[in-house]
């Protein structure tokens, strides 16, 4: 039987994204992160970031 080797977590990057977002000098909000990503050409909105986290 398959066992999750990630400490029982299925979301591998959500916590890391949140930690990086909050460790930014300006403490980026989810909307702020989405805005910055859109400026560099990554089409993502606040709701998508919320679902990832």
MMTF fields as JSON, N, C-alpha, C and O atoms, coordinates in Angstrom:
{
  "mmtfVersion": "1.0.0",
  "mmtfProducer": "UNKNOWN",
  "numBonds": 211,
  "numAtoms": 212,
  "numGroups": 53,
  "numChains": 1,
  "numModels": 1,
  "chainsPerModel": [1],
  "groupsPerChain": [53],
  "chainIdList": ["A"],
  "bondAtomList": [4, 2, 8, 6, 12, 10, 16, 14, 20, 18, 24, 22, 28, 26, 32, 30, 36, 34, 40, 38, 44, 42, 48, 46, 52, 50, 56, 54, 60, 58, 64, 62, 68, 66, 72, 70, 76, 74, 80, 78, 84, 82, 88, 86, 92, 90, 96, 94, 100, 98, 104, 102, 108, 106, 112, 110, 116, 114, 120, 118, 124, 122, 128, 126, 132, 130, 136, 134, 140, 138, 144, 142, 148, 146, 152, 150, 156, 154, 160, 158, 164, 162, 168, 166, 172, 170, 176, 174, 180, 178, 184, 182, 188, 186, 192, 190, 196, 194, 200, 198, 204, 202, 208, 206],
  "bondOrderList": [1, 1, 1, 1, 1, 1, 1, 1, 1, 1, 1, 1, 1, 1, 1, 1, 1, 1, 1, 1, 1, 1, 1, 1, 1, 1, 1, 1, 1, 1, 1, 1, 1, 1, 1, 1, 1, 1, 1, 1, 1, 1, 1, 1, 1, 1, 1, 1, 1, 1, 1, 1],
  "groupList": [{"groupName": "UNK", "atomNameList": ["N", "CA", "C", "O"], "elementList": ["N", "C", "C", "O"], "formalChargeList": [0, 0, 0, 0], "bondAtomList": [1, 0, 2, 1, 3, 2], "bondOrderList": [1, 1, 2], "singleLetterCode": "X", "chemCompType": "L-PEPTIDE LINKING"}],
  "groupTypeList": [0, 0, 0, 0, 0, 0, 0, 0, 0, 0, 0, 0, 0, 0, 0, 0, 0, 0, 0, 0, 0, 0, 0, 0, 0, 0, 0, 0, 0, 0, 0, 0, 0, 0, 0, 0, 0, 0, 0, 0, 0, 0, 0, 0, 0, 0, 0, 0, 0, 0, 0, 0, 0],
  "groupIdList": [1, 2, 3, 4, 5, 6, 7, 8, 9, 10, 11, 12, 13, 14, 15, 16, 17, 18, 19, 20, 21, 22, 23, 24, 25, 26, 27, 28, 29, 30, 31, 32, 33, 34, 35, 36, 37, 38, 39, 40, 41, 42, 43, 44, 45, 46, 47, 48, 49, 50, 51, 52, 53],
  "secStructList": [7, 7, 7, 7, 1, 1, 6, 6, 7, 1, 7, 1, 1, 2, 2, 2, 2, 2, 2, 2, 2, 2, 2, 1, 6, 6, 7, 7, 7, 2, 2, 2, 2, 2, 2, 2, 2, 2, 2, 6, 6, 7, 7, 7, 7, 2, 2, 2, 2, 2, 2, 2, 7],
  "xCoordList": [0.836, 0.0, 0.886, 1.925, 0.454, 1.202, 1.121, 0.042, 2.264, 2.297, 2.882, 3.888, 2.234, 2.711, 3.988, 3.982, 5.071, 6.358, 6.617, 7.75, 5.605, 5.754, 5.105, 4.528, 5.19, 4.61, 3.1, 2.488, 2.49, 1.038, 0.422, -0.801, 1.246, 0.725, 0.692, 1.636, -0.417, -0.512, -0.044, 0.411, -0.15, 0.264, 1.74, 2.107, 2.578, 4.015, 4.574, 5.636, 3.896, 4.488, 3.699, 4.233, 2.453, 1.625, 2.218, 2.209, 2.733, 3.32, 4.583, 4.837, 5.375, 6.588, 6.251, 6.905, 5.234, 4.828, 4.365, 4.726, 3.576, 3.091, 4.253, 4.298, 5.192, 6.344, 7.185, 7.617, 7.419, 8.19, 7.45, 8.053, 6.136, 5.318, 5.378, 5.501, 5.29, 5.297, 6.691, 6.823, 7.738, 9.099, 9.608, 10.675, 8.862, 9.214, 9.24, 8.412, 10.169, 10.275, 8.955, 8.73, 8.088, 6.825, 5.665, 4.513, 5.944, 4.899, 3.769, 2.668, 4.047, 3.089, 1.793, 1.809, 0.687, -0.594, -0.732, 0.078, -1.742, -1.986, -2.261, -1.786, -3.023, -3.307, -2.031, -1.805, -1.194, 0.066, 0.977, 1.612, 1.044, 1.844, 1.281, 2.035, -0.039, -0.672, -0.373, -0.076, -0.446, -0.155, 1.27, 1.511, 2.226, 3.634, 3.87, 4.638, 3.214, 3.378, 2.79, 3.347, 1.675, 1.078, 1.986, 2.033, 2.704, 3.618, 4.766, 5.301, 5.142, 6.233, 5.708, 6.481, 4.382, 3.821, 3.206, 2.87, 3.046, 2.423, 0.969, 0.69, 0.053, -1.368, -1.982, -2.431, -1.994, -2.541, -3.262, -2.841, -4.327, -5.05, -4.986, -4.464, -5.524, -5.483, -6.155, -5.687, -7.255, -7.975, -7.138, -7.208, -6.355, -5.493, -4.418, -4.114, -3.846, -2.838, -3.459, -2.849, -4.659, -5.371, -5.595, -5.435, -5.958, -6.175, -4.868, -4.839, -3.792, -2.478, -2.03, -1.554, -2.189, -1.747, -2.651, -2.441],
  "yCoordList": [-1.176, 0.0, 1.246, 1.286, 2.261, 3.509, 4.285, 4.457, 4.745, 5.591, 6.938, 7.021, 7.978, 9.315, 9.562, 9.488, 9.852, 10.047, 11.506, 11.875, 12.323, 13.75, 14.144, 15.226, 13.304, 13.609, 13.632, 14.315, 12.903, 12.861, 14.033, 14.169, 14.887, 16.061, 15.798, 15.254, 16.194, 16.093, 17.373, 17.335, 18.497, 19.777, 19.978, 20.21, 19.887, 19.949, 21.36, 21.601, 22.306, 23.634, 24.753, 25.849, 24.522, 25.588, 26.26, 27.488, 25.479, 26.045, 26.834, 27.88, 26.336, 27.056, 28.382, 29.391, 28.393, 29.634, 30.649, 31.824, 30.204, 31.097, 31.663, 32.864, 30.804, 31.263, 32.275, 33.281, 32.015, 32.951, 34.267, 35.339, 34.178, 35.382, 36.255, 37.476, 35.627, 36.38, 36.822, 37.755, 36.164, 36.56, 37.688, 38.245, 38.025, 39.139, 40.411, 40.564, 41.324, 42.545, 43.312, 43.955, 43.25, 43.989, 43.102, 43.535, 41.862, 40.914, 40.887, 41.369, 40.33, 40.3, 39.598, 38.549, 40.181, 39.506, 38.549, 38.574, 37.716, 36.814, 37.626, 37.274, 38.707, 39.567, 40.237, 40.341, 40.692, 41.326, 40.377, 40.767, 39.13, 38.13, 37.881, 37.795, 37.766, 37.555, 38.724, 38.517, 39.948, 41.13, 41.112, 41.386, 40.791, 40.742, 39.642, 39.829, 38.507, 37.408, 37.784, 37.422, 38.504, 38.93, 39.918, 39.92, 40.755, 41.714, 41.029, 41.571, 39.83, 39.122, 38.087, 37.313, 38.079, 37.245, 35.936, 35.108, 35.718, 34.492, 34.817, 35.583, 34.236, 34.555, 33.75, 32.619, 34.354, 33.707, 34.776, 35.933, 34.406, 35.376, 34.99, 33.933, 35.857, 35.66, 34.371, 33.693, 34.019, 32.798, 31.553, 30.584, 31.574, 30.422, 30.274, 29.16, 31.386, 31.334, 30.832, 30.051, 31.275, 30.827, 29.312, 28.644, 28.772, 27.328, 26.564, 25.48, 27.119, 26.458, 26.399, 25.368, 27.514, 27.561, 26.709, 26.621],
  "zCoordList": [0.0, 0.0, 0.0, 0.658, -0.75, -0.853, 0.458, 1.024, 0.928, 2.115, 1.725, 1.02, 2.197, 1.922, 2.716, 3.945, 2.025, 2.684, 3.027, 3.335, 2.979, 3.234, 4.555, 4.662, 5.53, 6.826, 6.816, 7.636, 5.909, 5.83, 5.102, 5.076, 4.508, 3.806, 2.31, 1.738, 1.683, 0.228, -0.45, -1.593, 0.235, -0.315, 0.006, 1.158, -1.014, -0.792, -0.824, -0.25, -1.476, -1.638, -0.981, -0.815, -0.6, -0.045, 1.166, 1.262, 2.091, 3.312, 2.985, 3.583, 2.037, 1.638, 0.983, 1.249, 0.125, -0.531, 0.507, 0.435, 1.458, 2.513, 3.319, 3.587, 3.706, 4.492, 3.717, 4.28, 2.433, 1.613, 1.437, 1.481, 1.238, 1.065, 2.321, 2.228, 3.485, 4.734, 5.165, 5.957, 4.653, 5.004, 4.102, 4.356, 3.063, 2.177, 3.02, 3.919, 2.752, 3.582, 3.731, 4.757, 2.725, 2.815, 3.245, 3.196, 3.67, 4.083, 3.051, 3.314, 1.897, 0.793, 1.177, 1.82, 0.781, 0.909, -0.262, -1.19, -0.223, -1.35, -2.608, -3.687, -2.481, -3.635, -4.124, -5.33, -3.192, -3.577, -4.331, -5.311, -3.878, -4.577, -5.969, -6.938, -6.072, -7.384, -8.311, -9.488, -7.799, -8.618, -9.13, -10.306, -8.255, -8.67, -9.71, -10.654, -9.535, -10.487, -11.851, -12.887, -11.854, -13.113, -13.843, -15.073, -13.098, -13.723, -14.459, -15.425, -13.995, -14.677, -15.674, -16.24, -15.884, -16.934, -16.495, -17.342, -15.199, -14.7, -14.375, -13.454, -15.128, -14.987, -13.847, -14.037, -12.659, -11.479, -10.669, -10.657, -10.003, -9.19, -7.722, -7.367, -6.877, -5.427, -5.014, -4.099, -5.679, -5.325, -5.588, -4.831, -6.644, -6.942, -5.87, -5.444, -5.435, -4.381, -3.093, -2.363, -2.818, -1.614, -1.648, -0.626, -2.797, -2.91, -2.773, -2.19, -3.305, -3.199, -1.742, -1.265, -1.05, 0.344, 1.211, 2.421]
}
